[in-house]
Amino acid sequence: MKKICLIIFSVSLGLIGCDKVDDPYKGIDRPTEPTGPIDTSGAIAFCGFDEYDSELNDTTYNDSTLNIRKVLLEEFTGHLCGFCPPQSKKLVAKSENELNGKVIVMSIHAANFAALVPSKGYTTDFTTPEGNDLQEKYKGGNTAPSLMMNRSNNPASAGQWDQLLDSLNQSGYYNDPVVKFKVRNIYNETIKTGKIDLDIEFLKSFSGIDFAIGVYITEDNILAKQKYYGENPEDVDNYDHRHVIRTAATPTFGASFISGDVALNQKKSASFCYELKEEWNPDKCTVVIFIGNSNNSQIYQAEEVHVTSE
């Protein structure tokens, strides 16, 4: 069962990067873990482990959204979609090169293209409740491959991807951040549980908007069967599946965060717990965080941090 812990806390994230450190809490008062039920309305969240034990935990950080408005790219795909691999490879290459540091990619396996076909060797289940929710709302999996940008457009067909991505560069979108994150991730391998701490600052004022935060877990470099038209054979046994959604620590469209008017430079913090399944490789997993408008699902800012420092 997924644990969802949205709370308000006062710990500032003073370190950045993705390095493991000996004691990132030096100088900070360490609260005692409660023995009774947790009051998530105002208490610091405990995720079932001692988050201050640097010997047992792996801590990673990210504070890269200071000057960039990152775009969340959600690709609808599936292991039975033979036309998907070339587009997926092109998207990943673009995200790792010319759009490096500007976009975050998540792959959604849903609808008929994600169906299991044991008789033909398609036995890896990439589907998730969150992916099914997105498929139901946006119908993207019906026409895979298709792509959403910040959930602001209907899923675009493959022929439109370059134009959409180029338009962001031309408009200066990346240079106009409206929210920035500081992210601290603490992961305990013993119980395969992690905690995400967020410090969020609004760089513009807002009026009458209901903000929501989404926290997703993705896994990269999963080797499994994939249909790939043009290959011989077209059923590729060890295809490299990239940035696959595995689960979420929030509801699909985000957990309620702040509503109404938001002032310039207003700050607010939040914390979430998540769990990894035994078969997932934590060294290949990433936490993706986004904040957006819960009324129309559009995303204002996204960030990611590796689960481990490996």
Helices and strands as residue ranges (DSSP letters): E 57-62, E 71-77, H 84-96, E 103-109, G 112-114, G 118-120, H 129-138, G 140-143, E 146-149, E 156-157, G 158-160, H 161-171, G 173-175, E 179-188, E 193-202, E 206-219, E 222-227, E 235-241, E 244-248, E 255-262, E 267-275, G 282-284, E 285-293, E 299-306
